[in-house]
Amino acid sequence: MNDPRYTRLAETLVRYSCRLAEGEHLLIEATDIPHAMTRALIRAVKEAGGHPLVQLRSTEVQRDLLLTASRSQMEKMGEADRQLMQGVQAYIGVRGKPNISEWSDIPAENIQLYQKYWWAPVHRDVRIKKTRWVVLRWPDHAMAQQAGMSTEAFEDFYFRVCNLDYARMAEAMQPLIDLMHRTDRVRLKAPGTDLSFSIADIPAIGCAGEYNIPDGEVFTAPVRDSVEGTIQFNTPTIYLGGSHENISLRFEQGRIVEADSSNPEHLMSVLDTDEGARYIGEFAIGFNPHIRKPMRDILFDEKIAGSIHFTPGNAYDEAWNGNRSEIHWDMVLLMSPETGGGEIYFDDRLVRKDGLFVLPELLGLNPDNLA
């Protein structure tokens, strides 16, 4: 039996996010998700007049591949996937993760081989630059456990968030985009955080369901050497198999010079990946009205209403600041009263306090107005 929620989500991904045109090819990468959802995506592509291609993947199988990783092996896998990606106009990645720690015992050097010779040539160099794409996590049991919810309640939450009216959100975020384009200096203040940097002349990009589902952020990047001060993240995060809490970073002339977390050895291994890993590639403000607490899934956590994220690693071409890296690690700071509060200033003007926008032109992005 077809689940109507699957059908609606598939139509959103194909027609709104990927804007698929008749005759175009769309690659569906389905990792540990129900075949019913993959089939719904195939039907949505055909109904839009496109040609669906499918890759079925498993995180368990991927783990074994990465445990045996060699440069030659990763290059060969990357070459095959790159050729396929170059032949499509759109991409949908739906990713289940039955065990969020499945990659936790993969050696850091193997992960780096994967990132450099397989993932980056396919996704960074082709998918992100040359296709219309969207990625999302699938609501499995592990995800419900992360969120501290029953499976049924989490599924209801998930489909409510993912099927939000993103066109309305896109309209509401335009004043924030315009304001960020006029801004030079940004200052963030929160418990353990006093950070300043410039975003002058770097584009601000609104995200309303075109690339990620769920969505709800405006991102830019700091001028590469402008970041000064400290930031204390209060949201748990999992990156490349490592779990972290209470990450703190200190910057001098844009570079991370001190770092700590509940998992310092893994943190340092990621920050030592390459020179760009110690500089920031993204600064973003999140405002999805239905996402109010962290669940250790970055595609959700970075959109939490009242949050910001600050990202060691590679900058996006759309908001390019010159920083190139094999990593891109979105670290999230919540600024709601329940998490200690916080303030965002643009050129010494208060923009958001304790998670709520205070400028009249931005009030439409507060949860009560956007939900």
C-alpha positions, 0 to 999 in steps of 0.5 A: 500500500502506498503511503500518501506521506511518501508520495507528497514528499517525493513530489516535493523533492522532485518538482520543488527542490530539483525542479526536474524538467521533462527529459532530464535524468535524476539520480536517486541515492537510497541508503538504508531506506524503505523500498516504498520510498524509493519507488515513490521517488521513481514514480514522481520522476516519471510523472514529471517526465524525467528518467530515474536512475537508482543506487541502493546503498548500505551503511554496513556495507560501506563500513566494510569498504572503508575498513579496507580502504586504499587510495587505488580502491577509493579512486576507482569507486570515485571514478565510477560514481563521478561518471554517473553523476556527470550524466545526470541533471538532478540528484536526490540523496535519502539517507537512513542510518540505523546505527548512528555510530556505524563508522565509529571504528573506521580509522581516521586515515581511511576516512580521509582517503574516502573523503579525498578520493571518493566523496569530494570528486563526486559530490563536491566537484560534480554534484554540488556544482553541476546538478540540482540536488537535495539531500535528507535523512530518513526517519528510522528507529535510530533517528527517533531514539536520537530525538527522544520520541516514539517512532510514531510521534517522530514520523508525524513530526518528520513529515510535518517538518519536511512538507512545510510550505517552503515557498512561504519561507523563501519569501519571509527570509528575503529581508534577512538576506538583504540585511546580511548583504549590507553587513560588515561586522558580525558579533556573537555573544552567549555563555562561553562565546564572544566571537567577531568576524566580517562577512563584507562582500560575501553573498548571503544565500537563503535556503528554503527546501532547494538543497536540504529537507528539512530547511530553514537557514540563511548562510554566508561565510566569514572573511577567511582571516577575520574571525577572532575570539571564542565560541562554545557550542552547546549542541551534541554533534556526530561527524565522521563516526565521532560523537562530541559534546561541548566543542569549544574553539578559539580563533586568531586571525581566522585560524582555530588555535585551540580546540576542545570537546568531550572527544578531543582526540577525534576532534584534533584528527578532523581539524588536522585533515588539512590547512583549511580544516582550521578555518571557517567555511560557513556562518548560518542562521537557522529558523525552521519553526518546527525544529526546536531541540537537537537530535544529533542529526545535522540536517535537522540541528542546523535548522533549529529555530534560534540557532546559528552554525559555524563551520570549520572546513570547505566554503560553498562556491555560492558564498566563497571566502577562499577556504578549501578543505576536505571537511565541512563540519556544521557545529551548532549553537542554540541561543534560546533562553532554555539553552542560556540565551545569546545575541547576534549583532550586525554592525553593532545593531542587535538583530536577534536576542535569545533566539528571536529576531527583534528587527521589525523587518525580520519578525516574520522569521520567528516561529509563531509567524512562520509555522 
